[in-house]
Amino acid sequence: MTDAPDLALAQKVLAAQPFSNLLGARLTAFGEGEATLELDIRDDLRQQNGFLHGGVLAYAADNTLTFAAGTVVGARLLTAGFTIDYLRPADGVLLRARAQVIRAGRSRVVCRCDLLVVDSAGAETLCAVAQGTVAVPEPS
């Protein structure tokens, strides 16, 4: 186990990302191989058909996959790549991305992320899934 940061420190890392601030992203869970990121679905984040833009879903997957990896290998890491499958249009009041570590090695961490929209009654609907690899760079 490494000196993985706690939720408060991880929230500071997220707050230091200008794009995350622009989207209004919040890290709501962080630890033991898992992370959850949320953001409110606003009209300016929708595409022409009224659904949450796929780029916002991809952002949430990328960041949440990386934060989940950080719970097991620490803060020094970079996204190596990820794939995303859009299952249904994303429409609701909140986007919730939940990622978990599938396998952690010394130089790579594989994670999975479920992207869910939450409606005004609090019901979740799975709208996309992602899987990614996070690289742990060698110390300089």
Salt bridges, closest charged atoms under 4 A:
GLU38 OE2 - ARG96 NE 2.64
ASP40 OD1 - ARG26 NH2 3.27
ASP43 OD1 - ARG46 NE 3.21
ASP44 OD1 - ARG42 NE 2.90
ASP91 OD1 - ARG46 NH1 2.83
ASP114 OD1 - ARG112 NH2 2.58
GLU124 OE2 - ARG96 NH1 2.53
GLU124 OE2 - ARG98 NH2 2.58
